[in-house]
């Protein structure tokens, strides 16, 4: 059996060698796994950084868009306020225009009335002059023409001076009674 003993000793590896030989491949395998895990972590870190940068850019754009929207809203509110102010000014100006038109119409009416009174006074002076010269037929013609134009109503019934003379309307009636 002694021969068999050496065989068994040959078959069994040395305990130190088997541990060292086992360690070498395991250590290499662990180093490779560690390196791959490190590279994966590094790759994930850079992916996360890129994702964070994109998200930050998107947030900046979103904040910029929100600011733009807020500026548009503020501008819109300012324009609405300005529009209301302009509407109020327009209403005020339209009221002033209507008042001015009414005043102009009244002034035009006064002017027309003054012109008619001037024409009536012109006829009156002609009638009075014709009466003073005793041209009664001319007086009647002028009185008829004056009445046809409706100017006799525009003769003033007040005296312009403080004297004993009649007012033009009173004198006209006096002459009219005398020649008709």
Protein Blocks (a to p, Z undefined) as FASTA:
>chain_A
ZZmmmmmmmmpccfklmmmmmmmmmmmmmmmmmmmmmmmmmmmmmmmmmmmmmmmmmmmm
mmmmmmmmmmmmmmmmmmmmmmmmmmmmmmmmmmmmmmmmmmmmmmmmmmmmmmmmmmmm
mmmmmmmmmmmnopaklmmmmmmmmmmnopmmmpccbdfbdcfbdcfklmmmmmmmmmZZ
